[in-house]
Amino acid sequence: MSLSVTNLTVNYGDHTVLNELNIEDLQKGSFTALLGPNAAGKSTLFKSIAGLIKTKSGAVSLNGRDLKKCSKMERARDVIYLPQALYSTLALSVFESILVSLKQNSGWRVRPEDIKKVAEVLELLNIGHLAAKNIGELSGGQKQLVALARILVVKPKVILLDEPTSALDLHHQLSILTVIKKLTIEREFITVAALHDVNLAAKFCDQIMLLDKGSIQTQGDAHNVLAMPLLGKAYKVQTSLERSSSGQLYLDAKLLNDSAQAMA
């Protein structure tokens, strides 16, 4: 199973956000980071792949099949987009919110096997103790885990995560991404996460894509992409690829002289 994007163009009025964008085959069991500066179009790309917004041209293919030819229900089941904003104000318990996610594409009659599926995903993520809590009562890290549970209970083929570690402390960042990486491999998802932290991408992701100026500027394994001057150019910084004492890749970055002076 693979996911690819060919010549994708998306306009907002007269403004072209994505321009003939291409993504080479992303394989099942792979975890890919989508990097790019603010307003590069990362959320727009995810919404386009998920079929949530209208595209001007191009194709999104899953295992060789153009997703435009799938029904809305089928596409929503196979490709799930998790936006950055979470549903913290919903008056639902954790259990109810996961159950709603499971039933929204399969009819609303709740069967015993549905209850079992929700219980299983709660246990999988070790959040069974939160089942009766209201979503609004949870911490940021707990909400992220519940959001993952809502995805996993549906068993999609493609998972698109928009800043899944935003507003989380370091412990929860590592915890969330460890879970995502593990389940991506075990369940053979195709997972793509938009990340701001380049070093988290280097630590957890199999490959990196760089989105800038409306297109994917480069796509490849973490070492190759992080070593490219193109990455620093996109973020308007000077970069240097280093290794920690344990051998882990990390990217050191500093402002360009003119940028530093502009902020002074």
C-alpha positions in Angstrom: 0.0 0.0 0.0 1.3 3.5 -0.9 0.2 7.1 -1.0 1.2 9.5 -3.7 0.3 13.0 -4.8 0.6 14.2 -8.4 0.5 17.8 -9.7 -1.8 19.0 -6.9 -2.8 22.6 -7.2 -5.0 24.5 -4.7 -6.2 28.1 -4.9 -7.8 30.3 -2.3 -9.5 32.8 -4.5 -6.7 34.3 -6.7 -4.0 33.1 -4.4 -2.2 29.8 -5.3 -1.3 28.0 -2.1 -0.1 24.7 -3.6 1.2 24.7 -7.1 1.6 21.4 -9.0 2.8 19.7 -5.8 4.1 16.1 -6.0 4.8 13.6 -3.3 6.6 10.3 -4.1 5.2 7.1 -2.8 4.8 6.9 1.0 4.8 3.2 2.0 2.7 1.5 4.7 4.5 1.4 8.0 6.3 4.6 7.3 6.3 7.8 9.5 7.1 10.9 7.5 7.6 14.5 8.8 6.2 17.4 6.8 8.4 20.5 7.5 8.0 24.0 6.3 7.8 27.6 7.5 4.6 29.2 8.8 1.9 29.7 6.1 3.7 27.3 3.7 0.4 25.4 3.2 0.9 22.3 5.4 -2.7 22.3 6.7 -4.0 22.9 3.2 -2.0 19.9 1.9 -3.4 17.7 4.6 -7.0 18.9 3.9 -6.5 18.3 0.2 -5.3 14.7 0.8 -8.2 14.0 3.1 -10.7 15.5 0.6 -11.9 18.2 2.9 -11.3 21.1 0.5 -11.7 21.6 -3.2 -8.6 21.3 -5.4 -8.1 23.0 -8.7 -6.2 20.0 -10.3 -4.0 17.0 -9.5 -4.6 13.6 -8.0 -4.2 11.9 -4.6 -3.7 8.1 -5.0 -3.9 5.4 -2.4 -2.5 2.1 -3.6 -2.8 3.3 -7.2 -6.4 4.4 -6.9 -7.4 8.1 -7.3 -9.2 9.0 -4.1 -11.5 11.3 -6.0 -13.2 8.1 -7.3 -13.9 6.9 -3.8 -17.1 7.8 -1.9 -16.9 10.4 0.8 -17.5 7.8 3.4 -14.8 5.5 2.1 -12.3 8.3 1.8 -13.1 9.5 5.4 -12.6 5.9 6.6 -9.2 5.4 4.9 -7.7 8.8 5.3 -8.0 10.7 8.6 -6.8 14.2 9.3 -6.2 15.3 12.8 -6.2 19.2 13.0 -4.1 21.1 15.4 -7.1 22.5 17.3 -8.7 20.0 19.7 -12.3 19.7 20.8 -11.7 20.7 24.4 -15.2 22.4 24.8 -17.3 19.4 23.7 -19.5 18.2 26.5 -18.6 14.5 26.0 -16.8 12.0 28.0 -13.6 10.4 26.7 -15.5 7.2 26.0 -18.4 8.9 24.3 -16.0 11.0 22.0 -14.2 7.8 20.9 -17.5 6.0 20.3 -18.8 8.9 18.2 -15.7 8.8 16.1 -16.2 5.0 15.5 -19.9 5.4 14.6 -19.9 8.5 12.4 -19.2 6.5 9.2 -21.1 3.3 10.0 -24.6 4.3 11.4 -25.4 5.3 14.9 -26.8 2.1 16.4 -24.4 1.0 19.1 -23.6 -2.7 19.2 -21.7 -4.7 21.8 -18.7 -5.0 19.5 -18.5 -1.2 19.3 -18.2 -0.9 23.0 -15.5 -3.6 22.9 -13.5 -1.7 20.2 -13.6 1.5 22.3 -12.4 -0.3 25.4 -9.6 -1.9 23.4 -8.2 1.3 22.1 -8.4 2.9 25.6 -6.4 0.0 26.9 -3.9 0.2 24.0 -3.1 3.8 24.9 -3.3 3.3 28.6 -6.0 5.8 29.1 -8.8 3.6 30.4 -8.8 5.6 33.7 -9.9 8.6 31.7 -13.0 7.0 30.1 -15.6 8.8 32.2 -13.9 12.2 32.3 -15.2 15.1 30.3 -12.9 16.1 27.4 -12.7 19.7 28.8 -11.2 18.4 32.1 -8.1 16.8 30.5 -4.6 18.1 30.2 -3.0 18.9 26.8 -1.2 15.5 26.7 -4.3 13.6 27.6 -6.3 15.3 24.9 -3.7 14.4 22.4 -4.0 10.7 23.4 -7.7 10.8 23.2 -7.4 12.4 19.7 -5.2 9.5 18.7 -7.7 7.0 20.2 -10.4 8.6 18.0 -8.3 7.8 15.0 -7.1 4.4 15.9 -10.6 3.0 16.7 -11.5 3.6 13.0 -8.4 1.7 11.8 -7.5 4.0 8.9 -4.9 3.5 6.2 -3.5 7.0 6.2 -3.1 9.3 9.2 -2.4 13.0 8.8 -1.3 14.8 12.0 -1.2 18.6 12.1 1.3 19.6 14.8 0.5 16.7 17.2 3.0 17.9 19.7 2.1 21.6 19.8 1.7 23.1 23.3 3.1 19.9 24.9 6.0 19.7 27.3 9.0 17.6 26.3 7.8 14.5 28.2 4.5 14.4 26.4 6.1 15.2 23.0 8.3 12.2 23.3 5.5 10.0 24.7 3.1 10.9 21.9 5.6 10.4 19.1 6.8 7.2 20.5 3.2 5.8 20.5 2.6 7.1 17.0 5.8 5.5 15.7 5.1 2.2 17.4 1.6 1.9 16.1 2.5 3.1 12.6 4.8 0.1 12.3 2.6 -2.4 14.0 -0.6 -1.5 12.2 1.1 -0.6 8.9 -0.3 2.9 8.7 1.0 5.6 6.4 1.6 8.4 8.8 2.5 12.0 8.0 3.0 14.6 10.7 3.5 18.3 10.3 6.1 19.3 12.8 7.8 22.5 13.8 10.6 20.8 15.8 13.1 19.6 13.2 15.0 17.5 15.8 11.8 15.6 16.7 11.4 14.8 13.0 15.0 13.6 12.9 14.5 11.4 16.0 11.2 9.7 15.0 10.6 9.9 11.3 11.7 7.7 8.5 11.8 10.5 6.0 11.3 14.2 5.7 9.4 16.3 3.2 10.0 20.1 2.9 7.1 22.2 1.8 7.9 25.8 0.7 6.7 28.1 -2.0 3.7 25.9 -2.8 5.5 22.7 -3.6 7.6 19.9 -2.0 11.1 21.2 -2.4 12.7 17.9 -1.4 11.8 14.5 0.0 14.1 11.8 1.4 15.6 10.2 4.5 16.3 12.5 7.5 20.1 12.6 7.1 20.0 13.8 3.5 17.2 16.4 3.9 18.6 17.9 7.1 22.0 18.2 5.5 20.7 20.3 2.7 21.2 24.1 2.6 17.7 24.2 1.2 16.3 23.6 4.6 18.0 26.6 6.2 17.0 28.7 3.2 13.3 27.8 3.7 13.4 28.9 7.3 15.8 31.8 6.7 18.4 30.5 9.1 21.9 29.0 8.9 21.9 25.3 9.7 24.5 22.8 10.7 23.9 19.0 11.0 25.4 17.5 14.1 25.4 14.2 16.0 24.9 13.9 19.8 27.2 11.7 21.9 24.7 8.9 21.4 24.8 9.2 17.6 21.5 10.9 17.2 21.2 13.5 14.4 20.3 17.0 15.4 20.1 20.3 13.6 21.8 23.3 15.0 20.5 26.6 13.7 21.1 30.3 14.1 19.7 33.5 12.6 21.3 35.0 9.6 23.0 38.3 10.3 20.4 40.4 8.6 17.6 38.6 10.4 19.3 39.1 13.8 19.7 42.8 13.1 16.1 43.2 12.0 14.9 41.8 15.4 17.3 43.9 17.4 
